[in-house]
């Protein structure tokens, strides 16, 4: 959420952000509602002041024993005249109170519409963000590592995993429908090894591990910017007004909502491993093969809360990207970093980078990580603030990035580490987490 004062003073910049991000936002209606909201407040405040004056005056006119009443009689004013004036003031007071009630009713409706419209306003992207309509407008920043060249016909991850008995899509679908799977034996061990490597890496880099709820109140989804607009992608428990998270970012970012932190607490660096749930609504026919686009997965997420300083938040943005790269480098997987364009970055982000890892079966890089910085966007929604040394209270900046997500990352691991006999070599960085296992072979 943006500051309405910023929106008023930078209307054209916000209007451009709406266009560049390809979002639906009636900015003109928002400004009109904001104007009416302020008019109501101004009129109501004036009427309340007048009402208070009248209340004290009417009491004088109605009390024959008051000093004012006696002085009015002494000046030649008749009781009938005093009563008539008092009745007129009382009638004016009643009329004002009725008008105040009407304004309060309108104020409630206007405030509700104002908040709903404010939730649709996008964050203005960084000037460094490429302008583009969709993922085709993303710009490559750098590549690390070279894709493997095979001297035999490589198999894809489904062929490998099925033959090795470590991936069972058929029974996953039987249990839970399409886009579900089972990881078995060494496949499950590999999955957990990746997550443990990622957690050890991020903890070693100063992040606090947190175990978080994955079923959260809808307010947290609104606060982090997933609602409104993302309801169709979430698994919701409407009866309880809760949702299953699509990322631990929601819980980690929202945990300090409605709090004021001391500046010396910042930056807060948090990490969590959690199961993530996504309906993938509207993704029919897209990446349906294998375990690339699925309904549930486990992910290690990193979140940073820092001071409201553009240079500082940009510094932490590059830091969290480097954290994710460290895991990919430990796994010796080739990848590239992409600057995400305006049309592909979503509503709340100031700047975003994706990391894509080489996947032989796709003949291309596939997205495995997303790193985003939001400025104050999420913090304003969550009322997440800090008090500086100058005693002023400000909204934090928030950032997040994937450290690793599995089983998607198993696609490049299985495919790039496969051997001609169909076995898969376990990456050296994972062997300590798999009791020293060096190779995954078909069970006899």
Secondary structure as UniProt FT lines:
FT   HELIX           4..9
FT   HELIX           11..21
FT   HELIX           27..61
FT   TURN            64..65
FT   HELIX           67..74
FT   TURN            75..76
FT   HELIX           79..118
FT   TURN            119..120
FT   TURN            127..128
FT   HELIX           135..137
FT   STRAND          139..144
FT   HELIX           157..164
FT   STRAND          167..168
FT   HELIX           169..176
FT   STRAND          182..183
FT   HELIX           186..204
FT   TURN            205..206
FT   STRAND          208..209
FT   STRAND          215..217
FT   HELIX           218..223
FT   TURN            224..225
FT   TURN            227..229
FT   HELIX           231..233
FT   STRAND          235..237
FT   HELIX           238..240
FT   STRAND          242..244
FT   HELIX           249..254
FT   TURN            255..258
FT   STRAND          260..262
FT   HELIX           263..265
FT   STRAND          268..277
FT   TURN            281..282
FT   TURN            284..285
FT   TURN            290..291
FT   STRAND          296..306
FT   HELIX           310..330
FT   TURN            331..332
FT   STRAND          335..339
FT   HELIX           342..344
FT   STRAND          351..359
FT   HELIX           360..362
FT   STRAND          364..373
FT   TURN            375..376
FT   HELIX           377..382
FT   STRAND          385..387
FT   TURN            389..390
FT   STRAND          393..395
FT   STRAND          397..406
FT   HELIX           408..416
FT   TURN            420..421
FT   STRAND          424..425
FT   HELIX           428..431
FT   HELIX           432..434
FT   TURN            435..436
FT   STRAND          439..440
//
